[in-house]
Amino acid sequence: MIKSIDHIAIAVTNLDDALKTFTSLLGSRENEVRVEEVPTEGVRVAFLPVGGTKIELLEPMNEESPIAKYLEKNGDGIHHIAFNTDSVAEEQERVKGTGIRTLGEVRHGAGGKDILFLHPKDTGRVLVELCSKKTPETAAD
């Protein structure tokens, strides 16, 4: 079951510049911002807390990154919305039963979470990510 909005992701060409803008805008303190690399997704990310959710800034690590391709086509801007769930694997089965296609399989993402993207053609042209803490089944991967 989907529990809450986990984050809203924004694709950016320059993470350092975007961090200056958004930390200023949100009044974030440096110790509240988490930056990490996710090589499997080809991105460097920063999470900034705001209210009960987060803003995720996504910068491509290389030209083959899906985010690099997104930026080339669309420029900087909102990339996806992520919903928190107890188990991405369980949600994957439930969502498939509704006819919504997934983009790939459950994999590991930023923040030590399991993630799964849903096909935007099936979700009103919105890229949706489902995420949850790693489960015992996926923690060994």
N, CA, C and O atoms as a GROMACS GRO file, in nm:
protein
  564
    1MET      N    1   0.084  -0.118   0.000
    1MET     CA    2   0.000   0.000   0.000
    1MET      C    3   0.089   0.125   0.000
    1MET      O    4   0.189   0.131   0.071
    2ILE      N    5   0.051   0.220  -0.079
    2ILE     CA    6   0.126   0.346  -0.083
    2ILE      C    7   0.093   0.427   0.042
    2ILE      O    8  -0.024   0.447   0.076
    3LYS      N    9   0.200   0.473   0.109
    3LYS     CA   10   0.184   0.539   0.239
    3LYS      C   11   0.196   0.691   0.234
    3LYS      O   12   0.123   0.762   0.303
    4SER      N   13   0.289   0.739   0.151
    4SER     CA   14   0.314   0.884   0.151
    4SER      C   15   0.398   0.921   0.030
    4SER      O   16   0.449   0.834  -0.042
    5ILE      N   17   0.412   1.050   0.008
    5ILE     CA   18   0.507   1.098  -0.092
    5ILE      C   19   0.644   1.093  -0.027
    5ILE      O   20   0.666   1.155   0.078
    6ASP      N   21   0.736   1.020  -0.088
    6ASP     CA   22   0.872   1.011  -0.036
    6ASP      C   23   0.954   1.131  -0.080
    6ASP      O   24   1.021   1.195   0.000
    7HIS      N   25   0.948   1.162  -0.211
    7HIS     CA   26   1.022   1.277  -0.262
    7HIS      C   27   0.972   1.318  -0.399
    7HIS      O   28   0.903   1.242  -0.468
    8ILE      N   29   1.008   1.438  -0.436
    8ILE     CA   30   0.987   1.489  -0.572
    8ILE      C   31   1.125   1.513  -0.629
    8ILE      O   32   1.206   1.584  -0.569
    9ALA      N   33   1.152   1.454  -0.745
    9ALA     CA   34   1.286   1.459  -0.804
    9ALA      C   35   1.292   1.563  -0.915
    9ALA      O   36   1.201   1.576  -0.997
   10ILE      N   37   1.402   1.636  -0.916
   10ILE     CA   38   1.428   1.739  -1.016
   10ILE      C   39   1.560   1.707  -1.084
   10ILE      O   40   1.663   1.694  -1.018
   11ALA      N   41   1.556   1.694  -1.216
   11ALA     CA   42   1.678   1.670  -1.293
   11ALA      C   43   1.750   1.804  -1.311
   11ALA      O   44   1.688   1.904  -1.346
   12VAL      N   45   1.883   1.803  -1.288
   12VAL     CA   46   1.961   1.927  -1.299
   12VAL      C   47   2.091   1.899  -1.374
   12VAL      O   48   2.147   1.789  -1.366
   13THR      N   49   2.137   1.999  -1.446
   13THR     CA   50   2.264   1.983  -1.518
   13THR      C   51   2.383   2.006  -1.425
   13THR      O   52   2.491   1.953  -1.450
   14ASN      N   53   2.364   2.085  -1.318
   14ASN     CA   54   2.474   2.113  -1.227
   14ASN      C   55   2.422   2.104  -1.083
   14ASN      O   56   2.350   2.192  -1.036
   15LEU      N   57   2.460   1.998  -1.016
   15LEU     CA   58   2.410   1.973  -0.880
   15LEU      C   59   2.455   2.081  -0.782
   15LEU      O   60   2.376   2.123  -0.698
   16ASP      N   61   2.579   2.125  -0.792
   16ASP     CA   62   2.628   2.226  -0.697
   16ASP      C   63   2.550   2.356  -0.709
   16ASP      O   64   2.514   2.417  -0.608
   17ASP      N   65   2.523   2.400  -0.832
   17ASP     CA   66   2.444   2.522  -0.852
   17ASP      C   67   2.301   2.504  -0.801
   17ASP      O   68   2.246   2.592  -0.734
   18ALA      N   69   2.242   2.388  -0.832
   18ALA     CA   70   2.105   2.362  -0.787
   18ALA      C   71   2.098   2.355  -0.635
   18ALA      O   72   2.001   2.402  -0.575
   19LEU      N   73   2.200   2.297  -0.572
   19LEU     CA   74   2.202   2.291  -0.426
   19LEU      C   75   2.204   2.431  -0.365
   19LEU      O   76   2.133   2.457  -0.268
   20LYS      N   77   2.282   2.521  -0.422
   20LYS     CA   78   2.285   2.660  -0.372
   20LYS      C   79   2.147   2.722  -0.381
   20LYS      O   80   2.100   2.785  -0.287
   21THR      N   81   2.082   2.702  -0.495
   21THR     CA   82   1.949   2.760  -0.516
   21THR      C   83   1.848   2.703  -0.417
   21THR      O   84   1.777   2.778  -0.350
   22PHE      N   85   1.842   2.570  -0.408
   22PHE     CA   86   1.738   2.507  -0.327
   22PHE      C   87   1.765   2.516  -0.177
   22PHE      O   88   1.670   2.524  -0.099
   23THR      N   89   1.891   2.514  -0.134
   23THR     CA   90   1.917   2.531   0.010
   23THR      C   91   1.879   2.672   0.051
   23THR      O   92   1.828   2.694   0.161
   24SER      N   93   1.904   2.767  -0.036
   24SER     CA   94   1.864   2.905  -0.010
   24SER      C   95   1.712   2.918  -0.004
   24SER      O   96   1.657   2.975   0.089
   25LEU      N   97   1.647   2.864  -0.105
   25LEU     CA   98   1.501   2.871  -0.115
   25LEU      C   99   1.434   2.805   0.005
   25LEU      O  100   1.342   2.861   0.064
   26LEU      N  101   1.480   2.686   0.042
   26LEU     CA  102   1.417   2.609   0.149
   26LEU      C  103   1.469   2.644   0.288
   26LEU      O  104   1.411   2.602   0.388
   27GLY      N  105   1.578   2.720   0.294
   27GLY     CA  106   1.638   2.751   0.424
   27GLY      C  107   1.702   2.630   0.487
   27GLY      O  108   1.709   2.619   0.610
   28SER      N  109   1.751   2.538   0.404
   28SER     CA  110   1.814   2.415   0.454
   28SER      C  111   1.950   2.444   0.514
   28SER      O  112   2.023   2.531   0.467
   29ARG      N  113   1.982   2.369   0.618
   29ARG     CA  114   2.117   2.376   0.676
   29ARG      C  115   2.203   2.270   0.608
   29ARG      O  116   2.153   2.168   0.563
   30GLU      N  117   2.331   2.296   0.602
   30GLU     CA  118   2.423   2.204   0.535
   30GLU      C  119   2.415   2.063   0.592
   30GLU      O  120   2.423   1.966   0.517
   31ASN      N  121   2.398   2.050   0.724
   31ASN     CA  122   2.394   1.917   0.786
   31ASN      C  123   2.262   1.843   0.759
   31ASN      O  124   2.251   1.725   0.791
   32GLU      N  125   2.162   1.910   0.701
   32GLU     CA  126   2.035   1.847   0.666
   32GLU      C  127   2.038   1.788   0.526
   32GLU      O  128   1.952   1.706   0.492
   33VAL      N  129   2.135   1.827   0.445
   33VAL     CA  130   2.142   1.786   0.305
   33VAL      C  131   2.227   1.660   0.294
   33VAL      O  132   2.338   1.654   0.348
   34ARG      N  133   2.175   1.560   0.224
   34ARG     CA  134   2.249   1.436   0.202
   34ARG      C  135   2.282   1.424   0.053
   34ARG      O  136   2.192   1.428  -0.031
   35VAL      N  137   2.410   1.409   0.021
   35VAL     CA  138   2.455   1.394  -0.117
   35VAL      C  139   2.518   1.256  -0.130
   35VAL      O  140   2.595   1.213  -0.044
   36GLU      N  141   2.486   1.186  -0.239
   36GLU     CA  142   2.546   1.055  -0.263
   36GLU      C  143   2.546   1.025  -0.412
   36GLU      O  144   2.476   1.089  -0.491
   37GLU      N  145   2.626   0.927  -0.449
   37GLU     CA  146   2.629   0.878  -0.586
   37GLU      C  147   2.558   0.744  -0.592
   37GLU      O  148   2.568   0.662  -0.501
   38VAL      N  149   2.485   0.724  -0.702
   38VAL     CA  150   2.417   0.598  -0.726
   38VAL      C  151   2.466   0.548  -0.863
   38VAL      O  152   2.401   0.573  -0.965
   39PRO      N  153   2.579   0.479  -0.864
   39PRO     CA  154   2.638   0.435  -0.992
   39PRO      C  155   2.545   0.349  -1.077
   39PRO      O  156   2.549   0.356  -1.200
   40THR      N  157   2.462   0.267  -1.012
   40THR     CA  158   2.371   0.181  -1.089
   40THR      C  159   2.270   0.262  -1.169
   40THR      O  160   2.221   0.214  -1.272
   41GLU      N  161   2.238   0.381  -1.124
   41GLU     CA  162   2.145   0.469  -1.196
   41GLU      C  163   2.219   0.579  -1.272
   41GLU      O  164   2.158   0.654  -1.347
   42GLY      N  165   2.351   0.588  -1.253
   42GLY     CA  166   2.431   0.688  -1.324
   42GLY      C  167   2.403   0.830  -1.278
   42GLY      O  168   2.407   0.923  -1.359
   43VAL      N  169   2.375   0.847  -1.148
   43VAL     CA  170   2.343   0.981  -1.098
   43VAL      C  171   2.415   1.013  -0.968
   43VAL      O  172   2.451   0.926  -0.889
   44ARG      N  173   2.433   1.141  -0.949
   44ARG     CA  174   2.474   1.198  -0.822
   44ARG      C  175   2.350   1.270  -0.771
   44ARG      O  176   2.289   1.348  -0.844
   45VAL      N  177   2.312   1.244  -0.646
   45VAL     CA  178   2.186   1.298  -0.595
   45VAL      C  179   2.208   1.376  -0.466
   45VAL      O  180   2.304   1.353  -0.393
   46ALA      N  181   2.118   1.466  -0.442
   46ALA     CA  182   2.113   1.539  -0.315
   46ALA      C  183   1.968   1.537  -0.268
   46ALA      O  184   1.876   1.562  -0.346
   47PHE      N  185   1.950   1.508  -0.140
   47PHE     CA  186   1.817   1.511  -0.079
   47PHE      C  187   1.810   1.628   0.017
   47PHE      O  188   1.898   1.645   0.102
   48LEU      N  189   1.705   1.709   0.003
   48LEU     CA  190   1.682   1.822   0.092
   48LEU      C  191   1.546   1.804   0.158
   48LEU      O  192   1.444   1.795   0.089
   49PRO      N  193   1.542   1.798   0.291
   49PRO     CA  194   1.413   1.781   0.358
   49PRO      C  195   1.328   1.907   0.348
   49PRO      O  196   1.378   2.019   0.357
   50VAL      N  197   1.199   1.884   0.330
   50VAL     CA  198   1.103   1.994   0.332
   50VAL      C  199   0.970   1.938   0.383
   50VAL      O  200   0.909   1.852   0.320
   51GLY      N  201   0.928   1.987   0.498
   51GLY     CA  202   0.808   1.931   0.560
   51GLY      C  203   0.828   1.784   0.588
   51GLY      O  204   0.932   1.745   0.641
   52GLY      N  205   0.732   1.703   0.554
   52GLY     CA  206   0.742   1.559   0.575
   52GLY      C  207   0.795   1.483   0.456
   52GLY      O  208   0.786   1.360   0.452
   53THR      N  209   0.850   1.553   0.358
   53THR     CA  210   0.900   1.488   0.238
   53THR      C  211   1.039   1.542   0.204
   53THR      O  212   1.104   1.605   0.288
   54LYS      N  213   1.084   1.517   0.082
   54LYS     CA  214   1.216   1.564   0.040
   54LYS      C  215   1.210   1.610  -0.106
   54LYS      O  216   1.124   1.568  -0.183
   55ILE      N  217   1.303   1.696  -0.140
   55ILE     CA  218   1.332   1.729  -0.279
   55ILE      C  219   1.460   1.653  -0.312
   55ILE      O  220   1.558   1.660  -0.238
   56GLU      N  221   1.458   1.580  -0.424
   56GLU     CA  222   1.576   1.508  -0.470
   56GLU      C  223   1.627   1.578  -0.596
   56GLU      O  224   1.553   1.593  -0.694
   57LEU      N  225   1.752   1.619  -0.594
   57LEU     CA  226   1.815   1.677  -0.712
   57LEU      C  227   1.900   1.570  -0.777
   57LEU      O  228   1.979   1.504  -0.710
   58LEU      N  229   1.884   1.552  -0.908
   58LEU     CA  230   1.951   1.445  -0.983
   58LEU      C  231   2.044   1.504  -1.088
   58LEU      O  232   2.000   1.578  -1.176
   59GLU      N  233   2.173   1.472  -1.080
   59GLU     CA  234   2.270   1.516  -1.179
   59GLU      C  235   2.330   1.392  -1.244
   59GLU      O  236   2.370   1.299  -1.174
   60PRO      N  237   2.337   1.387  -1.377
   60PRO     CA  238   2.396   1.269  -1.441
   60PRO      C  239   2.545   1.259  -1.413
   60PRO      O  240   2.616   1.360  -1.406
   61MET      N  241   2.593   1.134  -1.396
   61MET     CA  242   2.735   1.110  -1.374
   61MET      C  243   2.809   1.090  -1.507
   61MET      O  244   2.931   1.102  -1.513
   62ASN      N  245   2.734   1.060  -1.612
   62ASN     CA  246   2.794   1.038  -1.743
   62ASN      C  247   2.688   1.058  -1.851
   62ASN      O  248   2.570   1.074  -1.821
   63GLU      N  249   2.731   1.057  -1.974
   63GLU     CA  250   2.639   1.083  -2.085
   63GLU      C  251   2.542   0.968  -2.112
   63GLU      O  252   2.440   0.988  -2.178
   64GLU      N  253   2.572   0.849  -2.061
   64GLU     CA  254   2.484   0.734  -2.081
   64GLU      C  255   2.374   0.726  -1.976
   64GLU      O  256   2.282   0.646  -1.989
   65SER      N  257   2.382   0.808  -1.875
   65SER     CA  258   2.283   0.809  -1.768
   65SER      C  259   2.144   0.844  -1.824
   65SER      O  260   2.133   0.933  -1.909
   66PRO      N  261   2.040   0.775  -1.777
   66PRO     CA  262   1.904   0.813  -1.820
   66PRO      C  263   1.874   0.960  -1.790
   66PRO      O  264   1.799   1.024  -1.864
   67ILE      N  265   1.931   1.014  -1.684
   67ILE     CA  266   1.908   1.155  -1.651
   67ILE      C  267   1.975   1.246  -1.755
   67ILE      O  268   1.920   1.351  -1.789
   68ALA      N  269   2.092   1.208  -1.805
   68ALA     CA  270   2.158   1.286  -1.911
   68ALA      C  271   2.069   1.291  -2.034
   68ALA      O  272   2.054   1.396  -2.097
   69LYS      N  273   2.010   1.178  -2.068
   69LYS     CA  274   1.921   1.173  -2.185
   69LYS      C  275   1.795   1.257  -2.161
   69LYS      O  276   1.747   1.326  -2.251
   70TYR      N  277   1.744   1.249  -2.039
   70TYR     CA  278   1.627   1.330  -2.004
   70TYR      C  279   1.658   1.478  -2.018
   70TYR      O  280   1.581   1.554  -2.077
   71LEU      N  281   1.773   1.520  -1.963
   71LEU     CA  282   1.811   1.662  -1.967
   71LEU      C  283   1.833   1.709  -2.111
   71LEU      O  284   1.796   1.821  -2.145
   72GLU      N  285   1.891   1.624  -2.194
   72GLU     CA  286   1.913   1.660  -2.334
   72GLU      C  287   1.781   1.686  -2.405
   72GLU      O  288   1.770   1.778  -2.486
   73LYS      N  289   1.682   1.607  -2.374
   73LYS     CA  290   1.551   1.619  -2.439
   73LYS      C  291   1.464   1.729  -2.377
   73LYS      O  292   1.395   1.802  -2.448
   74ASN      N  293   1.469   1.741  -2.241
   74ASN     CA  294   1.373   1.827  -2.171
   74ASN      C  295   1.433   1.945  -2.097
   74ASN      O  296   1.361   2.040  -2.065
   75GLY      N  297   1.562   1.943  -2.070
   75GLY     CA  298   1.622   2.047  -1.988
   75GLY      C  299   1.594   2.022  -1.841
   75GLY      O  300   1.526   1.926  -1.805
   76ASP      N  301   1.646   2.109  -1.756
   76ASP     CA  302   1.626   2.097  -1.611
   76ASP      C  303   1.477   2.103  -1.578
   76ASP      O  304   1.401   2.176  -1.643
   77GLY      N  305   1.438   2.027  -1.478
   77GLY     CA  306   1.298   2.033  -1.434
   77GLY      C  307   1.255   1.909  -1.360
   77GLY      O  308   1.334   1.817  -1.338
   78ILE      N  309   1.129   1.907  -1.322
   78ILE     CA  310   1.075   1.794  -1.246
   78ILE      C  311   1.087   1.667  -1.328
   78ILE      O  312   1.050   1.663  -1.446
   79HIS      N  313   1.141   1.564  -1.264
   79HIS     CA  314   1.164   1.437  -1.332
   79HIS      C  315   1.062   1.330  -1.290
   79HIS      O  316   1.004   1.263  -1.375
   80HIS      N  317   1.041   1.314  -1.159
   80HIS     CA  318   0.945   1.214  -1.114
   80HIS      C  319   0.896   1.245  -0.973
   80HIS      O  320   0.951   1.330  -0.902
   81ILE      N  321   0.791   1.173  -0.935
   81ILE     CA  322   0.741   1.177  -0.799
   81ILE      C  323   0.753   1.035  -0.743
   81ILE      O  324   0.719   0.938  -0.811
   82ALA      N  325   0.800   1.025  -0.620
   82ALA     CA  326   0.821   0.895  -0.557
   82ALA      C  327   0.727   0.876  -0.440
   82ALA      O  328   0.708   0.966  -0.357
   83PHE      N  329   0.668   0.758  -0.435
   83PHE     CA  330   0.577   0.723  -0.327
   83PHE      C  331   0.642   0.616  -0.239
   83PHE      O  332   0.702   0.521  -0.289
   84ASN      N  333   0.629   0.633  -0.109
   84ASN     CA  334   0.682   0.540  -0.011
   84ASN      C  335   0.580   0.428   0.012
   84ASN      O  336   0.460   0.452   0.022
   85THR      N  337   0.631   0.307   0.021
   85THR     CA  338   0.547   0.190   0.046
   85THR      C  339   0.621   0.096   0.140
   85THR      O  340   0.743   0.107   0.157
   86ASP      N  341   0.549   0.004   0.201
   86ASP     CA  342   0.614  -0.093   0.290
   86ASP      C  343   0.704  -0.189   0.213
   86ASP      O  344   0.809  -0.228   0.263
   87SER      N  345   0.662  -0.227   0.092
   87SER     CA  346   0.737  -0.324   0.013
   87SER      C  347   0.717  -0.297  -0.135
   87SER      O  348   0.607  -0.312  -0.188
   88VAL      N  349   0.824  -0.257  -0.201
   88VAL     CA  350   0.816  -0.232  -0.346
   88VAL      C  351   0.780  -0.362  -0.418
   88VAL      O  352   0.703  -0.359  -0.514
   89ALA      N  353   0.837  -0.474  -0.374
   89ALA     CA  354   0.809  -0.602  -0.440
   89ALA      C  355   0.660  -0.635  -0.435
   89ALA      O  356   0.603  -0.681  -0.535
   90GLU      N  357   0.596  -0.613  -0.321
   90GLU     CA  358   0.452  -0.638  -0.310
   90GLU      C  359   0.373  -0.541  -0.396
   90GLU      O  360   0.276  -0.580  -0.460
   91GLU      N  361   0.413  -0.415  -0.398
   91GLU     CA  362   0.344  -0.315  -0.480
   91GLU      C  363   0.360  -0.346  -0.628
   91GLU      O  364   0.269  -0.321  -0.708
   92GLN      N  365   0.476  -0.400  -0.666
   92GLN     CA  366   0.499  -0.437  -0.806
   92GLN      C  367   0.392  -0.535  -0.852
   92GLN      O  368   0.335  -0.518  -0.960
   93GLU      N  369   0.364  -0.635  -0.773
   93GLU     CA  370   0.262  -0.734  -0.809
   93GLU      C  371   0.123  -0.672  -0.813
   93GLU      O  372   0.045  -0.698  -0.905
   94ARG      N  373   0.092  -0.590  -0.714
   94ARG     CA  374  -0.040  -0.525  -0.710
   94ARG      C  375  -0.061  -0.435  -0.831
   94ARG      O  376  -0.166  -0.439  -0.895
   95VAL      N  377   0.041  -0.354  -0.861
   95VAL     CA  378   0.031  -0.258  -0.972
   95VAL      C  379   0.020  -0.330  -1.106
   95VAL      O  380  -0.058  -0.289  -1.191
   96LYS      N  381   0.097  -0.436  -1.124
   96LYS     CA  382   0.087  -0.513  -1.249
   96LYS      C  383  -0.054  -0.565  -1.269
   96LYS      O  384  -0.102  -0.572  -1.382
   97GLY      N  385  -0.122  -0.600  -1.160
   97GLY     CA  386  -0.259  -0.648  -1.167
   97GLY      C  387  -0.357  -0.542  -1.214
   97GLY      O  388  -0.467  -0.574  -1.259
   98THR      N  389  -0.318  -0.415  -1.204
   98THR     CA  390  -0.404  -0.306  -1.250
   98THR      C  391  -0.380  -0.273  -1.396
   98THR      O  392  -0.451  -0.191  -1.455
   99GLY      N  393  -0.278  -0.336  -1.456
   99GLY     CA  394  -0.246  -0.309  -1.596
   99GLY      C  395  -0.138  -0.204  -1.614
   99GLY      O  396  -0.101  -0.173  -1.728
  100ILE      N  397  -0.087  -0.148  -1.506
  100ILE     CA  398   0.020  -0.048  -1.516
  100ILE      C  399   0.152  -0.122  -1.535
  100ILE      O  400   0.186  -0.211  -1.458
  101ARG      N  401   0.225  -0.083  -1.639
  101ARG     CA  402   0.354  -0.146  -1.667
  101ARG      C  403   0.465  -0.085  -1.582
  101ARG      O  404   0.458   0.031  -1.541
  102THR      N  405   0.566  -0.166  -1.555
  102THR     CA  406   0.683  -0.118  -1.483
  102THR      C  407   0.797  -0.098  -1.582
  102THR      O  408   0.798  -0.156  -1.690
  103LEU      N  409   0.892  -0.016  -1.542
  103LEU     CA  410   1.013   0.005  -1.621
  103LEU      C  411   1.123  -0.075  -1.552
  103LEU      O  412   1.189  -0.025  -1.460
  104GLY      N  413   1.143  -0.198  -1.595
  104GLY     CA  414   1.244  -0.282  -1.533
  104GLY      C  415   1.189  -0.351  -1.410
  104GLY      O  416   1.068  -0.363  -1.390
  105GLU      N  417   1.283  -0.396  -1.328
  105GLU     CA  418   1.250  -0.469  -1.206
  105GLU      C  419   1.290  -0.388  -1.083
  105GLU      O  420   1.349  -0.280  -1.095
  106VAL      N  421   1.258  -0.438  -0.966
  106VAL     CA  422   1.298  -0.376  -0.840
  106VAL      C  423   1.450  -0.375  -0.834
  106VAL      O  424   1.515  -0.476  -0.862
  107ARG      N  425   1.507  -0.260  -0.798
  107ARG     CA  426   1.652  -0.248  -0.786
  107ARG      C  427   1.684  -0.154  -0.671
  107ARG      O  428   1.595  -0.096  -0.610
  108HIS      N  429   1.813  -0.140  -0.642
  108HIS     CA  430   1.856  -0.055  -0.532
  108HIS      C  431   1.878   0.088  -0.582
  108HIS      O  432   1.934   0.110  -0.689
  109GLY      N  433   1.832   0.182  -0.502
  109GLY     CA  434   1.845   0.322  -0.536
  109GLY      C  435   1.912   0.400  -0.424
  109GLY      O  436   1.973   0.343  -0.334
  110ALA      N  437   1.899   0.530  -0.431
  110ALA     CA  438   1.959   0.619  -0.331
  110ALA      C  439   1.898   0.594  -0.194
  110ALA      O  440   1.786   0.547  -0.181
  111GLY      N  441   1.976   0.628  -0.093
  111GLY     CA  442   1.927   0.617   0.044
  111GLY      C  443   1.908   0.475   0.092
  111GLY      O  444   1.838   0.452   0.191
  112GLY      N  445   1.969   0.379   0.024
  112GLY     CA  446   1.956   0.240   0.065
  112GLY      C  447   1.815   0.185   0.049
  112GLY      O  448   1.773   0.098   0.125
  113LYS      N  449   1.742   0.235  -0.050
  113LYS     CA  450   1.604   0.191  -0.070
  113LYS      C  451   1.592   0.104  -0.194
  113LYS      O  452   1.672   0.113  -0.287
  114ASP      N  453   1.490   0.019  -0.194
  114ASP     CA  454   1.448  -0.053  -0.312
  114ASP      C  455   1.360   0.042  -0.393
  114ASP      O  456   1.279   0.116  -0.336
  115ILE      N  457   1.377   0.040  -0.524
  115ILE     CA  458   1.298   0.130  -0.608
  115ILE      C  459   1.242   0.055  -0.730
  115ILE      O  460   1.294  -0.048  -0.770
  116LEU      N  461   1.137   0.111  -0.785
  116LEU     CA  462   1.076   0.060  -0.906
  116LEU      C  463   1.005   0.177  -0.974
  116LEU      O  464   0.931   0.251  -0.910
  117PHE      N  465   1.028   0.192  -1.104
  117PHE     CA  466   0.960   0.298  -1.179
  117PHE      C  467   0.843   0.240  -1.257
  117PHE      O  468   0.848   0.128  -1.305
  118LEU      N  469   0.737   0.320  -1.268
  118LEU     CA  470   0.618   0.282  -1.344
  118LEU      C  471   0.618   0.357  -1.476
  118LEU      O  472   0.666   0.470  -1.485
  119HIS      N  473   0.564   0.293  -1.578
  119HIS     CA  474   0.567   0.351  -1.712
  119HIS      C  475   0.479   0.476  -1.718
  119HIS      O  476   0.361   0.471  -1.686
  120PRO      N  477   0.538   0.590  -1.759
  120PRO     CA  478   0.459   0.714  -1.761
  120PRO      C  479   0.342   0.712  -1.859
  120PRO      O  480   0.248   0.790  -1.844
  121LYS      N  481   0.346   0.625  -1.959
  121LYS     CA  482   0.231   0.616  -2.051
  121LYS      C  483   0.109   0.559  -1.980
  121LYS      O  484  -0.004   0.575  -2.027
  122ASP      N  485   0.131   0.491  -1.868
  122ASP     CA  486   0.021   0.432  -1.792
  122ASP      C  487  -0.017   0.514  -1.669
  122ASP      O  488  -0.112   0.479  -1.598
  123THR      N  489   0.055   0.624  -1.643
  123THR     CA  490   0.029   0.704  -1.523
  123THR      C  491   0.012   0.852  -1.559
  123THR      O  492   0.062   0.940  -1.489
  124GLY      N  493  -0.060   0.878  -1.666
  124GLY     CA  494  -0.090   1.016  -1.704
  124GLY      C  495   0.032   1.098  -1.741
  124GLY      O  496   0.037   1.218  -1.714
  125ARG      N  497   0.132   1.034  -1.802
  125ARG     CA  498   0.257   1.098  -1.844
  125ARG      C  499   0.341   1.148  -1.727
  125ARG      O  500   0.423   1.238  -1.743
  126VAL      N  501   0.320   1.090  -1.610
  126VAL     CA  502   0.401   1.123  -1.492
  126VAL      C  503   0.488   1.002  -1.462
  126VAL      O  504   0.437   0.891  -1.446
  127LEU      N  505   0.619   1.023  -1.452
  127LEU     CA  506   0.707   0.914  -1.412
  127LEU      C  507   0.690   0.896  -1.261
  127LEU      O  508   0.714   0.989  -1.184
  128VAL      N  509   0.650   0.777  -1.222
  128VAL     CA  510   0.625   0.746  -1.082
  128VAL      C  511   0.729   0.644  -1.035
  128VAL      O  512   0.756   0.545  -1.103
  129GLU      N  513   0.785   0.671  -0.918
  129GLU     CA  514   0.877   0.577  -0.855
  129GLU      C  515   0.812   0.526  -0.728
  129GLU      O  516   0.753   0.603  -0.652
  130LEU      N  517   0.823   0.397  -0.705
  130LEU     CA  518   0.783   0.339  -0.578
  130LEU      C  519   0.912   0.308  -0.503
  130LEU      O  520   1.008   0.261  -0.563
  131CYS      N  521   0.915   0.333  -0.373
  131CYS     CA  522   1.036   0.306  -0.297
  131CYS      C  523   1.001   0.257  -0.158
  131CYS      O  524   0.896   0.290  -0.102
  132SER      N  525   1.093   0.178  -0.103
  132SER     CA  526   1.078   0.127   0.033
  132SER      C  527   1.216   0.091   0.085
  132SER      O  528   1.311   0.076   0.009
  133LYS      N  529   1.224   0.079   0.217
  133LYS     CA  530   1.348   0.032   0.277
  133LYS      C  531   1.376  -0.106   0.220
  133LYS      O  532   1.285  -0.181   0.188
  134LYS      N  533   1.506  -0.138   0.209
  134LYS     CA  534   1.541  -0.271   0.160
  134LYS      C  535   1.477  -0.377   0.249
  134LYS      O  536   1.476  -0.366   0.372
  135THR      N  537   1.424  -0.479   0.184
  135THR     CA  538   1.366  -0.591   0.257
  135THR      C  539   1.473  -0.697   0.278
  135THR      O  540   1.576  -0.693   0.210
  136PRO      N  541   1.453  -0.792   0.368
  136PRO     CA  542   1.552  -0.898   0.388
  136PRO      C  543   1.585  -0.972   0.258
  136PRO      O  544   1.699  -1.014   0.237
  137GLU      N  545   1.484  -0.988   0.169
  137GLU     CA  546   1.506  -1.058   0.044
  137GLU      C  547   1.599  -0.980  -0.049
  137GLU      O  548   1.679  -1.041  -0.120
  138THR      N  549   1.591  -0.848  -0.048
  138THR     CA  550   1.673  -0.767  -0.140
  138THR      C  551   1.800  -0.715  -0.077
  138THR      O  552   1.890  -0.671  -0.148
  139ALA      N  553   1.810  -0.719   0.054
  139ALA     CA  554   1.928  -0.666   0.122
  139ALA      C  555   2.053  -0.744   0.086
  139ALA      O  556   2.163  -0.689   0.090
  140ALA      N  557   2.039  -0.871   0.051
  140ALA     CA  558   2.156  -0.953   0.018
  140ALA      C  559   2.206  -0.927  -0.123
  140ALA      O  560   2.319  -0.966  -0.156
  141ASP      N  561   2.126  -0.861  -0.208
  141ASP     CA  562   2.167  -0.834  -0.347
  141ASP      C  563   2.283  -0.739  -0.355
  141ASP      O  564   2.329  -0.706  -0.465
   0.00000   0.00000   0.00000
